[in-house]
Amino acid sequence: MLIRLAQPAELPYLQEIEIASGEPFRDVGMPEIADDDPMSLEDLASHDVWVAIGEQGLPVAFIAVGDVDGATHVHQVCVHPSHARQGIGAALIEHVTRGERAVTLTTFRDVPWNQPYYERLGFRAMTETSVDGTSPGLAEIMREEASRGLDPATRVAMVLLPAQERP
């Protein structure tokens, strides 16, 4: 699977991928997440966005990352449901975790393709103390999520240490 930087003309298509990838949240009783608006074109354009290209030469998945407190932060990772469970999301995450920086993200604790999935990829939950004490930017992201209606009790901040620091 080819992974490359997204082209500006592909950004609207990435919004479609995000909308489609939100649909499974309905099956776990979270229709408000499925109905949430995708990242805006401006927000997508302000991040480093990598795409996985499918057989038709079109993106089938993407990951949007940026810098938060010296770490690479995953703002969004989405795989179109027609290409789910093929390792594409893991390949995108591996692509952005190759460097010498920690990688962070926020996600739902109890959704099977969220915290448990990221744990299988090597991410570990950060305690509230470490988020508040060592990463003001990550704590701000979680406060912003709460202001948009995401219950902080259902959310977790996670980190994948650089390879040279992993146990």
NUMI-652385 format. One record per residue (C-alpha): x, y, z negated. Coordinates in Angstrom, 2 decimals. Each point is the difference from the previous one (the first is absolute). Layout:
<xx:X	yy:Y	zz:Z> .
...
// end
This chain:
<xx:0.00	yy:0.00	zz:0.00> .
<xx:1.37	yy:3.37	zz:1.02> .
<xx:0.09	yy:2.62	zz:-2.78> .
<xx:0.71	yy:3.58	zz:1.04> .
<xx:-0.81	yy:3.57	zz:-0.95> .
<xx:-3.51	yy:1.06	zz:0.93> .
<xx:-0.45	yy:2.30	zz:2.96> .
<xx:-2.14	yy:3.15	zz:-0.55> .
<xx:-2.60	yy:-1.19	zz:2.51> .
<xx:-0.50	yy:-3.19	zz:-2.09> .
<xx:-1.02	yy:1.77	zz:-3.20> .
<xx:-3.77	yy:0.04	zz:0.76> .
<xx:0.18	yy:-3.74	zz:0.67> .
<xx:1.68	yy:-0.48	zz:-3.38> .
<xx:-3.03	yy:1.61	zz:-1.61> .
<xx:-2.13	yy:-2.68	zz:1.67> .
<xx:2.28	yy:-2.70	zz:-1.40> .
<xx:-0.35	yy:1.50	zz:-3.48> .
<xx:-3.80	yy:0.11	zz:0.25> .
<xx:-0.14	yy:-3.64	zz:1.18> .
<xx:2.44	yy:-1.14	zz:-2.69> .
<xx:-2.23	yy:1.55	zz:-2.67> .
<xx:-3.00	yy:-2.17	zz:0.86> .
<xx:1.09	yy:-3.01	zz:-2.14> .
<xx:-0.42	yy:2.20	zz:-3.09> .
<xx:-3.77	yy:-0.38	zz:0.47> .
<xx:0.40	yy:-3.72	zz:-0.71> .
<xx:1.54	yy:0.71	zz:-3.42> .
<xx:-2.68	yy:2.51	zz:-1.03> .
<xx:1.89	yy:3.17	zz:0.94> .
<xx:-2.06	yy:1.55	zz:2.82> .
<xx:1.18	yy:3.50	zz:-0.98> .
<xx:3.54	yy:-1.02	zz:0.98> .
<xx:-1.21	yy:-1.40	zz:3.32> .
<xx:-1.85	yy:3.28	zz:0.61> .
<xx:2.96	yy:2.24	zz:-0.95> .
<xx:1.36	yy:2.21	zz:2.75> .
<xx:3.28	yy:-1.10	zz:1.61> .
<xx:3.16	yy:2.06	zz:-0.32> .
<xx:-0.37	yy:3.20	zz:1.98> .
<xx:1.99	yy:0.46	zz:3.18> .
<xx:1.95	yy:2.76	zz:-1.74> .
<xx:0.80	yy:-2.29	zz:-2.95> .
<xx:1.08	yy:-2.81	zz:2.31> .
<xx:2.20	yy:2.41	zz:1.95> .
<xx:1.66	yy:1.19	zz:-3.23> .
<xx:1.25	yy:-3.49	zz:-0.89> .
<xx:2.36	yy:-2.51	zz:1.53> .
<xx:-2.42	yy:-2.41	zz:1.63> .
<xx:1.13	yy:-3.36	zz:1.32> .
<xx:-2.27	yy:-2.15	zz:2.16> .
<xx:-0.09	yy:-3.68	zz:0.82> .
<xx:-0.74	yy:-0.50	zz:3.67> .
<xx:-2.27	yy:-2.83	zz:1.11> .
<xx:-0.13	yy:-2.05	zz:3.17> .
<xx:-1.88	yy:2.71	zz:1.90> .
<xx:2.70	yy:2.58	zz:-0.72> .
<xx:-2.21	yy:1.82	zz:-2.52> .
<xx:0.47	yy:0.43	zz:-3.75> .
<xx:-1.73	yy:-2.63	zz:-2.11> .
<xx:1.32	yy:1.26	zz:-3.34> .
<xx:1.85	yy:2.92	zz:-1.54> .
<xx:1.82	yy:1.16	zz:-3.09> .
<xx:0.26	yy:3.68	zz:-0.98> .
<xx:2.84	yy:0.88	zz:-2.36> .
<xx:1.56	yy:3.08	zz:-1.50> .
<xx:2.39	yy:1.06	zz:-2.72> .
<xx:-1.29	yy:0.17	zz:-3.57> .
<xx:2.56	yy:0.76	zz:-2.68> .
<xx:2.85	yy:-1.56	zz:1.96> .
<xx:-1.87	yy:-3.20	zz:0.81> .
<xx:-1.64	yy:-1.07	zz:3.23> .
<xx:-3.71	yy:0.15	zz:-0.78> .
<xx:-2.55	yy:-2.03	zz:1.95> .
<xx:-2.96	yy:2.33	zz:0.45> .
<xx:-1.94	yy:-2.45	zz:2.15> .
<xx:0.44	yy:-3.39	zz:1.58> .
<xx:-2.76	yy:-1.37	zz:2.22> .
<xx:-0.36	yy:-3.06	zz:2.19> .
<xx:-2.93	yy:-0.30	zz:2.38> .
<xx:-2.17	yy:-2.92	zz:-1.22> .
<xx:0.40	yy:-1.74	zz:3.37> .
<xx:3.71	yy:-0.34	zz:-0.84> .
<xx:-0.24	yy:-0.59	zz:-3.75> .
<xx:1.72	yy:-2.90	zz:-1.77> .
<xx:2.77	yy:-0.24	zz:2.58> .
<xx:2.78	yy:1.59	zz:-2.06> .
<xx:-0.20	yy:3.34	zz:1.81> .
<xx:-0.54	yy:2.05	zz:-3.15> .
<xx:2.90	yy:-1.78	zz:-1.69> .
<xx:2.20	yy:0.69	zz:3.04> .
<xx:-0.84	yy:3.71	zz:-0.15> .
<xx:0.74	yy:0.10	zz:-3.72> .
<xx:3.27	yy:-1.85	zz:0.53> .
<xx:0.89	yy:2.51	zz:2.71> .
<xx:-0.24	yy:2.93	zz:-2.43> .
<xx:1.66	yy:-1.85	zz:-2.91> .
<xx:3.29	yy:-0.71	zz:1.77> .
<xx:1.71	yy:3.12	zz:-1.29> .
<xx:1.79	yy:0.75	zz:-3.21> .
<xx:-2.97	yy:1.77	zz:-1.58> .
<xx:-2.79	yy:-1.24	zz:-2.19> .
<xx:-3.42	yy:-0.30	zz:1.66> .
<xx:-3.14	yy:1.01	zz:-1.87> .
<xx:-3.72	yy:-0.23	zz:0.63> .
<xx:-3.31	yy:0.23	zz:-1.79> .
<xx:-2.69	yy:-2.62	zz:0.45> .
<xx:-2.97	yy:-1.75	zz:-1.55> .
<xx:0.77	yy:-2.39	zz:-2.86> .
<xx:-2.65	yy:-2.64	zz:0.65> .
<xx:-0.41	yy:-0.14	zz:3.77> .
<xx:1.71	yy:-3.17	zz:1.30> .
<xx:1.70	yy:1.75	zz:2.93> .
<xx:1.24	yy:2.80	zz:-2.26> .
<xx:1.98	yy:-0.47	zz:-3.27> .
<xx:0.25	yy:-3.82	zz:0.23> .
<xx:1.14	yy:0.26	zz:3.62> .
<xx:2.65	yy:2.62	zz:-0.76> .
<xx:1.24	yy:-2.06	zz:-2.94> .
<xx:0.61	yy:-2.89	zz:2.40> .
<xx:2.13	yy:2.41	zz:2.07> .
<xx:2.11	yy:0.87	zz:-3.06> .
<xx:-1.68	yy:3.19	zz:-1.24> .
<xx:-0.49	yy:0.39	zz:-3.74> .
<xx:-2.54	yy:2.10	zz:-1.90> .
<xx:1.36	yy:3.13	zz:-1.64> .
<xx:-1.24	yy:0.83	zz:-3.48> .
<xx:-1.82	yy:3.25	zz:-0.51> .
<xx:2.92	yy:1.16	zz:-2.15> .
<xx:2.53	yy:-0.58	zz:2.75> .
<xx:-2.22	yy:1.67	zz:2.59> .
<xx:-0.52	yy:3.05	zz:-2.17> .
<xx:3.57	yy:0.03	zz:-1.29> .
<xx:2.05	yy:-0.68	zz:3.11> .
<xx:-2.13	yy:0.82	zz:3.02> .
<xx:-2.01	yy:3.21	zz:-0.18> .
<xx:-0.87	yy:-0.27	zz:3.69> .
<xx:-1.45	yy:-3.47	zz:-0.40> .
<xx:-1.98	yy:1.09	zz:-3.06> .
<xx:-1.34	yy:2.92	zz:2.07> .
<xx:-1.09	yy:-2.40	zz:2.76> .
<xx:-1.93	yy:-2.03	zz:-2.57> .
<xx:-1.63	yy:3.17	zz:-1.41> .
<xx:-0.98	yy:1.04	zz:3.54> .
<xx:-1.50	yy:-3.46	zz:0.59> .
<xx:-2.04	yy:0.38	zz:-3.20> .
<xx:-1.23	yy:3.42	zz:1.15> .
<xx:-1.33	yy:-1.71	zz:3.16> .
<xx:-1.99	yy:-2.43	zz:-2.14> .
<xx:2.38	yy:-2.96	zz:-0.27> .
<xx:-0.28	yy:-1.36	zz:-3.54> .
<xx:3.52	yy:0.07	zz:-1.52> .
<xx:-0.83	yy:-3.20	zz:-1.90> .
<xx:-0.25	yy:-1.83	zz:3.33> .
<xx:3.26	yy:1.39	zz:1.40> .
<xx:3.64	yy:-0.91	zz:-0.49> .
<xx:3.28	yy:1.57	zz:1.08> .
<xx:2.52	yy:-2.53	zz:1.25> .
<xx:3.68	yy:0.06	zz:0.89> .
<xx:2.34	yy:-2.19	zz:2.00> .
<xx:3.57	yy:0.63	zz:-1.04> .
<xx:2.74	yy:0.22	zz:2.61> .
<xx:1.46	yy:-3.42	zz:0.83> .
<xx:3.24	yy:0.70	zz:-1.91> .
<xx:-2.03	yy:0.71	zz:-3.19> .
<xx:-2.42	yy:-2.92	zz:0.12> .
<xx:0.46	yy:-2.78	zz:-2.55> .
// end
